[in-house]
Amino acid sequence: MKKNVVNNNNGSFTITNTEKTVIRVDKKWLGKVANEVTVKLMNGTEVVGEKTINASAAKSGDATTWEVSFEAPKYGKDGKEIAYTVTESAIAGYEASVSGNKNEGFTITNKDTEKVKIRVDKKWLGKGRRESYTFLIEW
């Protein structure tokens, strides 16, 4: 809890206690991992925190999951608990989705949308040619 003391210059003081909360964010990569990403803590449409992270934020033993946390006031000026959300700066070639909440933590998942070209040569040995074929490629 943070305590703020203001001298009112009339022999009185105003003491404000501000309770903080910690918001955890996991950043998961599906496919190629980018160099860095900027994660933003939001109160409605207002950015209240912003951190740029990279592979040095990787969870122990998992290079495809990074973690970051924010410390912010638990309550707004109106005395109500703030419903924080998270977002990130868009990364070209990735599709992002957000799940979770401020109490249990958020997860931002980025899926690599890069298209790759794969050349396939089909050679027939013997009879049995057809007009079309379907190939399933898994990796």
C-alpha positions as CSV (number, residue, x, y, z in Angstrom):
1,M,0.0,0.0,0.0
2,K,1.3,3.4,-0.9
3,K,0.8,6.3,1.5
4,N,0.7,9.9,0.2
5,V,0.8,12.8,2.8
6,V,-0.1,16.3,1.7
7,N,0.4,19.4,3.9
8,N,-2.8,21.5,3.6
9,N,-0.9,24.6,4.9
10,N,-3.6,25.2,7.5
11,G,-2.3,22.9,10.2
12,S,-3.9,19.8,8.7
13,F,-2.7,17.1,6.5
14,T,-4.4,14.8,4.0
15,I,-3.2,11.2,4.0
16,T,-4.2,9.1,1.0
17,N,-3.6,5.3,1.1
18,T,-3.4,3.7,-2.4
19,E,-3.7,-0.1,-2.6
20,K,-1.8,-1.6,-5.5
21,T,-2.5,-4.7,-7.5
22,V,-0.1,-6.8,-9.6
23,I,-1.3,-7.8,-13.1
24,R,0.6,-10.7,-14.6
25,V,0.8,-11.3,-18.4
26,D,2.1,-14.3,-20.2
27,K,3.1,-13.8,-23.9
28,K,2.8,-17.0,-25.9
29,W,4.2,-17.5,-29.4
30,L,2.8,-20.1,-31.8
31,G,5.3,-20.5,-34.6
32,K,8.2,-18.2,-35.1
33,V,9.1,-16.0,-32.1
34,A,9.5,-12.3,-32.8
35,N,12.4,-10.2,-31.4
36,E,10.3,-8.1,-29.0
37,V,6.8,-6.9,-28.2
38,T,5.3,-4.0,-26.4
39,V,2.6,-5.0,-23.9
40,K,0.2,-2.3,-22.7
41,L,-1.9,-2.2,-19.5
42,M,-5.2,-0.5,-20.2
43,N,-7.9,1.2,-18.0
44,G,-10.7,1.4,-20.6
45,T,-9.1,3.2,-23.6
46,E,-6.3,4.8,-21.5
47,V,-2.8,3.3,-21.5
48,V,-1.7,3.2,-17.9
49,G,1.4,1.1,-18.3
50,E,3.6,0.0,-21.1
51,K,6.6,-2.5,-21.2
52,T,8.7,-3.7,-24.1
53,I,9.9,-7.3,-23.6
54,N,12.1,-9.7,-25.5
55,A,13.5,-13.2,-25.1
56,S,15.2,-12.3,-21.8
57,A,11.6,-12.3,-20.3
58,A,11.2,-16.0,-21.2
59,K,9.7,-18.3,-18.6
60,S,12.2,-20.8,-17.2
61,G,12.7,-23.6,-19.7
62,D,10.1,-22.2,-22.2
63,A,11.5,-19.9,-24.9
64,T,8.1,-19.5,-26.5
65,T,6.4,-18.0,-23.4
66,W,7.5,-14.7,-22.1
67,E,6.2,-13.1,-18.9
68,V,5.8,-9.5,-17.6
69,S,3.9,-7.9,-14.8
70,F,2.5,-4.5,-14.0
71,E,1.9,-2.9,-10.6
72,A,-1.0,-0.4,-10.7
73,P,-3.6,1.1,-8.3
74,K,-6.4,-1.3,-7.4
75,Y,-9.1,1.4,-7.1
76,G,-9.9,4.4,-9.2
77,K,-10.6,7.9,-7.9
78,D,-14.3,6.9,-7.6
79,G,-13.4,4.2,-5.1
80,K,-14.4,1.4,-7.5
81,E,-12.0,-1.5,-8.4
82,I,-10.4,-0.9,-11.8
83,A,-11.1,-3.5,-14.5
84,Y,-7.7,-3.6,-16.3
85,T,-7.2,-5.2,-19.7
86,V,-4.1,-5.7,-21.7
87,T,-3.2,-5.3,-25.4
88,E,0.0,-5.2,-27.4
89,S,1.4,-3.2,-30.3
90,A,0.6,-5.0,-33.5
91,I,3.3,-7.1,-35.0
92,A,3.4,-7.6,-38.8
93,G,2.9,-11.3,-39.7
94,Y,1.2,-12.3,-36.4
95,E,-2.4,-12.6,-35.3
96,A,-2.9,-11.8,-31.6
97,S,-5.6,-12.9,-29.1
98,V,-6.0,-12.1,-25.4
99,S,-7.5,-14.3,-22.7
100,G,-7.7,-14.2,-18.9
101,N,-8.4,-11.4,-16.4
102,K,-6.5,-9.2,-14.0
103,N,-7.1,-11.5,-11.0
104,E,-5.8,-14.8,-12.6
105,G,-3.5,-13.1,-15.2
106,F,-3.7,-12.5,-18.9
107,T,-2.3,-14.5,-21.8
108,I,-1.6,-12.8,-25.1
109,T,-1.1,-15.5,-27.8
110,N,0.5,-14.6,-31.1
111,K,0.1,-17.0,-34.1
112,D,2.6,-16.7,-36.9
113,T,0.5,-16.0,-40.1
114,E,3.5,-16.1,-42.5
115,K,2.7,-18.0,-45.6
116,V,5.3,-20.4,-47.0
117,K,5.5,-21.8,-50.5
118,I,6.3,-25.5,-50.7
119,R,7.1,-27.1,-54.0
120,V,5.6,-30.5,-54.6
121,D,6.6,-32.7,-57.5
122,K,4.4,-35.7,-58.1
123,K,6.0,-38.4,-60.3
124,W,4.0,-41.4,-61.5
125,L,5.5,-44.8,-61.8
126,G,3.1,-47.0,-63.8
127,K,-0.6,-46.4,-64.6
128,G,-3.3,-44.5,-62.6
129,R,-3.1,-40.9,-63.5
130,R,-5.9,-38.6,-62.3
131,E,-6.9,-35.0,-63.0
132,S,-6.5,-33.6,-59.4
133,Y,-4.8,-34.5,-56.2
134,T,-5.0,-33.3,-52.6
135,F,-1.8,-33.2,-50.5
136,L,-1.8,-32.8,-46.7
137,I,1.4,-31.2,-45.3
138,E,1.9,-31.2,-41.6
139,W,4.8,-29.9,-39.5
